[in-house]
Amino acid sequence: QVQLVESGGGLVQPGGSLRLSCAASGDAVSIYSMGWYRQAPGKQLELVAGISTSDSTNYADSVKGRFTISRDNAKNTVYLQMNSLNPEDTAVYYCNAVRIFYTFWGQGTQVTFSS
């Protein structure tokens, strides 16, 4: 079993950058497929980026070229580097870990835009 804690969200201006972190405990992130999801107000949860156990990555079309997911096994942490942010990126961002039949979620971190 793995516990996930997200951090790094906050207030950002259009065009700005943030790096979200997902710190894991209880198990190694290297054995999980990891993902970042987000839920904007009034919208469904959507997959933003994923990284497999072999480190292959995939991204939602809306974030390709702007967001990068990465994993640091030594720190047992997964990151989401977000660049060129725009108001449509406003959401609560959740970290997700999947292994066989098990899925784990973090509590989420809020990304909000300031005008």
ABEGO torsion letter per residue (X at the ends): XBBBBBBGBEBBBBGBBBBBBBBBBGBBAAABBBBBBBBBBGBBBBBABBBBAAGBBBBBAAABGABBBBBBAAAGBBBBBBBGBBAAABBBBBBBBBBEABBBBBAEBBBBBBX
